[in-house]
Amino acid sequence: MNTLLSLLDFIVLVLLVIHVLRRVSAELPKGPGATILMICLALVVAFFATVSLTVYMGLVDAADSLMRVVLLAFVVGMAALVGVSWTSKPVA
């Protein structure tokens, strides 16, 4: 169960990082400042994902079976939100 939770969280966080970078790059005007901003944003989002994954794995290791089910539900809910926002069209 620990491996499943860690793998699902890793996949969701990678999708979240890609989604954030795609959305921001689509809205930025092209130019030299946009590239620097995208690099900085990629570093910040990757750092957030790494810290989040580390904390989540620590929670999974210390949790009992009921808490693991709650954590699994949280990750599945987060995956559903990322999936919905990935496929939805931006509001005009």
Rosetta constraint file for C-alpha pairs under 8 A:
AtomPair CA 1 CA 5 HARMONIC 6.17 0.50
AtomPair CA 1 CA 68 HARMONIC 7.96 0.50
AtomPair CA 2 CA 6 HARMONIC 6.09 0.50
AtomPair CA 2 CA 57 HARMONIC 7.95 0.50
AtomPair CA 2 CA 60 HARMONIC 6.39 0.50
AtomPair CA 2 CA 61 HARMONIC 7.06 0.50
AtomPair CA 3 CA 7 HARMONIC 5.97 0.50
AtomPair CA 4 CA 8 HARMONIC 6.06 0.50
AtomPair CA 5 CA 9 HARMONIC 6.06 0.50
AtomPair CA 5 CA 60 HARMONIC 7.63 0.50
AtomPair CA 5 CA 71 HARMONIC 7.85 0.50
AtomPair CA 5 CA 72 HARMONIC 6.29 0.50
AtomPair CA 5 CA 75 HARMONIC 7.88 0.50
AtomPair CA 6 CA 10 HARMONIC 6.08 0.50
AtomPair CA 6 CA 53 HARMONIC 7.65 0.50
AtomPair CA 6 CA 56 HARMONIC 7.78 0.50
AtomPair CA 6 CA 57 HARMONIC 6.25 0.50
AtomPair CA 7 CA 11 HARMONIC 6.21 0.50
AtomPair CA 8 CA 12 HARMONIC 6.14 0.50
AtomPair CA 8 CA 75 HARMONIC 7.07 0.50
AtomPair CA 9 CA 13 HARMONIC 6.06 0.50
AtomPair CA 9 CA 53 HARMONIC 6.84 0.50
AtomPair CA 9 CA 56 HARMONIC 7.99 0.50
AtomPair CA 9 CA 75 HARMONIC 6.20 0.50
AtomPair CA 10 CA 14 HARMONIC 6.18 0.50
AtomPair CA 10 CA 53 HARMONIC 6.68 0.50
AtomPair CA 11 CA 15 HARMONIC 6.21 0.50
AtomPair CA 12 CA 16 HARMONIC 6.07 0.50
AtomPair CA 12 CA 75 HARMONIC 7.55 0.50
AtomPair CA 12 CA 78 HARMONIC 7.36 0.50
AtomPair CA 12 CA 79 HARMONIC 5.66 0.50
AtomPair CA 12 CA 82 HARMONIC 7.67 0.50
AtomPair CA 13 CA 17 HARMONIC 6.15 0.50
AtomPair CA 13 CA 49 HARMONIC 5.84 0.50
AtomPair CA 13 CA 53 HARMONIC 7.82 0.50
AtomPair CA 14 CA 18 HARMONIC 6.25 0.50
AtomPair CA 14 CA 49 HARMONIC 7.65 0.50
AtomPair CA 15 CA 19 HARMONIC 5.97 0.50
AtomPair CA 15 CA 82 HARMONIC 7.40 0.50
AtomPair CA 16 CA 20 HARMONIC 6.12 0.50
AtomPair CA 16 CA 82 HARMONIC 6.51 0.50
AtomPair CA 17 CA 21 HARMONIC 6.27 0.50
AtomPair CA 17 CA 42 HARMONIC 7.65 0.50
AtomPair CA 17 CA 45 HARMONIC 6.10 0.50
AtomPair CA 17 CA 46 HARMONIC 6.79 0.50
AtomPair CA 17 CA 49 HARMONIC 7.49 0.50
AtomPair CA 18 CA 22 HARMONIC 6.09 0.50
AtomPair CA 19 CA 23 HARMONIC 6.15 0.50
AtomPair CA 19 CA 82 HARMONIC 7.88 0.50
AtomPair CA 19 CA 86 HARMONIC 6.69 0.50
AtomPair CA 20 CA 24 HARMONIC 6.17 0.50
AtomPair CA 21 CA 25 HARMONIC 5.99 0.50
AtomPair CA 21 CA 38 HARMONIC 7.25 0.50
AtomPair CA 21 CA 41 HARMONIC 7.51 0.50
AtomPair CA 21 CA 42 HARMONIC 6.80 0.50
AtomPair CA 22 CA 26 HARMONIC 6.10 0.50
AtomPair CA 23 CA 27 HARMONIC 6.58 0.50
AtomPair CA 24 CA 28 HARMONIC 6.27 0.50
AtomPair CA 24 CA 38 HARMONIC 7.82 0.50
AtomPair CA 25 CA 34 HARMONIC 7.93 0.50
AtomPair CA 25 CA 38 HARMONIC 7.07 0.50
AtomPair CA 28 CA 34 HARMONIC 6.40 0.50
AtomPair CA 29 CA 34 HARMONIC 6.83 0.50
AtomPair CA 30 CA 34 HARMONIC 6.11 0.50
AtomPair CA 31 CA 35 HARMONIC 6.92 0.50
AtomPair CA 32 CA 36 HARMONIC 6.71 0.50
AtomPair CA 33 CA 37 HARMONIC 6.12 0.50
AtomPair CA 34 CA 38 HARMONIC 6.08 0.50
AtomPair CA 35 CA 39 HARMONIC 6.27 0.50
AtomPair CA 36 CA 40 HARMONIC 6.26 0.50
AtomPair CA 37 CA 41 HARMONIC 5.99 0.50
AtomPair CA 38 CA 42 HARMONIC 5.96 0.50
AtomPair CA 39 CA 43 HARMONIC 6.30 0.50
AtomPair CA 40 CA 44 HARMONIC 6.26 0.50
AtomPair CA 41 CA 45 HARMONIC 6.04 0.50
AtomPair CA 42 CA 46 HARMONIC 5.94 0.50
AtomPair CA 43 CA 47 HARMONIC 6.07 0.50
AtomPair CA 44 CA 48 HARMONIC 6.19 0.50
AtomPair CA 45 CA 49 HARMONIC 6.13 0.50
AtomPair CA 46 CA 50 HARMONIC 6.14 0.50
AtomPair CA 47 CA 51 HARMONIC 6.19 0.50
AtomPair CA 48 CA 52 HARMONIC 5.95 0.50
AtomPair CA 49 CA 53 HARMONIC 6.01 0.50
AtomPair CA 50 CA 54 HARMONIC 6.18 0.50
AtomPair CA 51 CA 55 HARMONIC 6.17 0.50
AtomPair CA 52 CA 56 HARMONIC 6.00 0.50
AtomPair CA 53 CA 57 HARMONIC 6.06 0.50
AtomPair CA 54 CA 58 HARMONIC 6.32 0.50
AtomPair CA 55 CA 59 HARMONIC 6.28 0.50
AtomPair CA 56 CA 60 HARMONIC 6.21 0.50
AtomPair CA 57 CA 61 HARMONIC 6.22 0.50
AtomPair CA 58 CA 62 HARMONIC 6.36 0.50
AtomPair CA 59 CA 63 HARMONIC 5.95 0.50
AtomPair CA 60 CA 68 HARMONIC 6.32 0.50
AtomPair CA 60 CA 71 HARMONIC 7.67 0.50
AtomPair CA 63 CA 67 HARMONIC 5.60 0.50
AtomPair CA 63 CA 68 HARMONIC 6.13 0.50
AtomPair CA 64 CA 68 HARMONIC 6.28 0.50
AtomPair CA 65 CA 69 HARMONIC 6.42 0.50
AtomPair CA 66 CA 70 HARMONIC 6.48 0.50
AtomPair CA 67 CA 71 HARMONIC 6.14 0.50
AtomPair CA 68 CA 72 HARMONIC 6.02 0.50
AtomPair CA 69 CA 73 HARMONIC 6.19 0.50
AtomPair CA 70 CA 74 HARMONIC 6.24 0.50
AtomPair CA 71 CA 75 HARMONIC 6.26 0.50
AtomPair CA 72 CA 76 HARMONIC 6.13 0.50
AtomPair CA 73 CA 77 HARMONIC 6.04 0.50
AtomPair CA 74 CA 78 HARMONIC 6.12 0.50
AtomPair CA 75 CA 79 HARMONIC 6.08 0.50
AtomPair CA 76 CA 80 HARMONIC 6.16 0.50
AtomPair CA 77 CA 81 HARMONIC 6.29 0.50
AtomPair CA 78 CA 82 HARMONIC 6.23 0.50
AtomPair CA 79 CA 83 HARMONIC 6.00 0.50
AtomPair CA 80 CA 84 HARMONIC 6.07 0.50
AtomPair CA 81 CA 85 HARMONIC 6.11 0.50
AtomPair CA 82 CA 86 HARMONIC 5.89 0.50
AtomPair CA 83 CA 87 HARMONIC 6.40 0.50
AtomPair CA 84 CA 88 HARMONIC 6.02 0.50
